[in-house]
Amino acid sequence: MSGDKKPMNLPVNEPSRNWDGPSGDDPITLHHLLTKSVERHSHLLAFGHIHTPDAPRIHMSYEEFGELVDCCAKSLRDMGLNNGDRVAMILNNSIEWAAISYATNSLGAAYTAMYTHQHGSEWSYIIGDSGPSVLIAADTDVLDKLCEHLDDDAWPACGIILLGEDGPNAKPPEGVSVQNWSDFVASGRKSEPLGEPARDHSALATLIYTSGTTGNPKGVMLSNWNILHNILAMQGRFDIYEGDRTASFLPWAHSFGQMGDLHFMIHSGIHINLISDVLKIADECQEIKPHALFAVPRVWNKLYGKVMEGLNSSPIKKRLGAMAFKKAKARCAAAGVDCVAVKPKGFLDKKLDKIVMGKVRGRFGGKLRFCVSGGAALDAEIASFIQCVGFDVFEGYGLTETSPLISLNGWESDKRCMIGSVGRPVPGVRVHIDQDAWDDPDSSDGEIIAYGPNIMQGYWQKEDATAEVMTADGGFRTGDLGRLDDGFLRITGRVKEQFKLENGKYVAPSPLEESLKLSPIVEQCCVDGRNKIKTFTIIHPNERSLRSSLSSAGLDSSGTLDEICASPEVRSWVLENLKGDVMTTPNWKGFEISGSIILDHEEWTTDNGLITPKLSVRRNRLLDRHQEDIDVLK
């Protein structure tokens, strides 16, 4: 697939090397990583982005990006930013986001990023907690919300940088300066040279605030070396060629998106193309034609749903699809490999692959070679589906507190993988399963404790919270349940999300919820049942699919979504439909199968407080919302 393109793989770091800090040709800081990449790839394209809707994609080379970072660093220095200070960003993924992060790092300061869709009160808390000297805002709407929620004494002392050329609507308190991005860059371009950049691998690089389902978010302190470990552990382990492109849409404010979709790509010399509209990922991939993709299971689940819906739209398509997937699964099984694509063999196999799988590959531009999935559990059926389509898919696992990578399929030289697992611990990381962390006598699972150079420095200004998750010997308690299978890590749930049914059986809801999302009628879901005879499931349905399915079943699909969701007949039909399609063995044990369905017509969003910015369900709030329905269940 690479044609005559020049390989760009950097040397592989052996697992047995010393991971205590950088050595040899390792980058020392994130800014140093960028500097070395600019030296290697100055002539290559670094970024592609669409500046305004319907405008053509424009591109920036590594050399041009390095110059922009230098301008930003000089301007930040002139504003008064010092070593050890913090910079806050409320931006969507953008060249400006990347430039500020590296510029901040060059001065020995730390950056913290927030989501533009967060509530103003959440910004206010994070800014008040982290105490930034400089803040970069995406637009005047963000600044207006800050003026509404931020206390006068919490404003950054060195000033505000506002993207775009519009002047502010609401004004910050007197003495807090506001300047536009173009003036900020121009000022740095005319300024004196920086001198020697900061080069401390142990220094704080970023504060990433975790959006917990309860309480205020905590600032995870990650050093340069925490993040660099992840990047160097993966260095050279994926085939990368000159001119390779990625389609970037994971938020860089999240650790998985930031490490994998920004820093790793820059280190590897890849051309990062920013998706301008997450609702048009498929459309923009047609233009970008990415070779690599970092994504979360939600993306793959939606692709699977659309493909299956298309194949079921006519008898001939359904038959061709079934034949193509049967051939592909047989081919992969014969090869004896998981996760790694196997080329079709024989006339019929090749023909079916071209007709069916070729169209799916075309949705991503036709050039995609490998993808990495993280952020949540990837259903085994979805992983098999991606492999059959013809992509290498490597599922990984980690948390913000682990920078984030703990384990990954496909990093070993023989690409050893196991579908249904999250791979083996990556080089430098050790995993321990603590079976004393919970009290299910029928399970060999335990809490996953991780050790390694990727473990955070702690929670910002929260010593007690740090002590709660750290073991005496330096391990981090992940809060996740899992088990080791021939060295491969399997995730089985969250310790705090486990609940016990009236019969004493323990249920881990997370993997059940991921399988439910494979149903086209399920948009969002939550499985619970503590102290009940059976589990129950709360679902926010996909309205179009639900109405279509009800009509096909001969049920009334008229009325508002609220009315449909409240109908006992509809709820009963949805339950029986899911029992037949999803709630089946071996993925669901008998006692896990729900006895009731609650349909919620309202989408779960950050605005109504039912999910966190990283899309985790706030279970307690959701259960409180449906307490009346839950109380009548047995």
Buried (B, 14 or more C-beta within 10 A) or exposed (E): EBEEEEEBEBEBBEBEBEBEBBEEEBBBBBBBBBBBBBEBBBEBBBBBBBEEEEEEBEEBBBBBBBBBBBBBBBBBBBBEBEEEBBBBBBBBBBBBBBBBBBBBBBBBBBBBBBBBEBBBEBBBBBBEBBBBBBBBBBBBEBBBBBBEBBEEEBBBBBBBBBBEEEEBEEEBEEEBEBBBBEEBBBBBBEBEEBEEBBBBBEBBBBBBBBBEBEEEBBBBBBBBBBBBBBBBBBBBBBBBBBBBBBBBBBBBBBBBBBBBBBBBBBBBBBBBBBBBEEEEBBEBBEEBBBBBBBBBBBBBBBBBBBBBEBBEEEEEBBEBBEBBBEBBBEBBEEEEBBBBBBEBEEEEBEBBBEBBBBEBBEBBBBBBBBBBBBBBBBBBEBBBBBBBBBBBBBBBBBBBBBBBBBBBBBBBEEBBBBBBBBBBBBBBBEBBBBBEBBEBEEBEBBBBBBBBBBBBBBBBEBEEBBEEBBEEEEBBBBBBBBBBEEEBBBBBBBBEBBBBBEEEBBBBBBBBBBBBBBBBBBBBBBBBBEEBEBBBBBBBBBBEBBBBBBEEEEBEBEEEBEEBBBBEEBBEBBBEBBBEBBBEEEBBEEBBBBBBBBBBBEBBEBEEEBBBBBBBBBBEBBBEBBEEBBEEBE
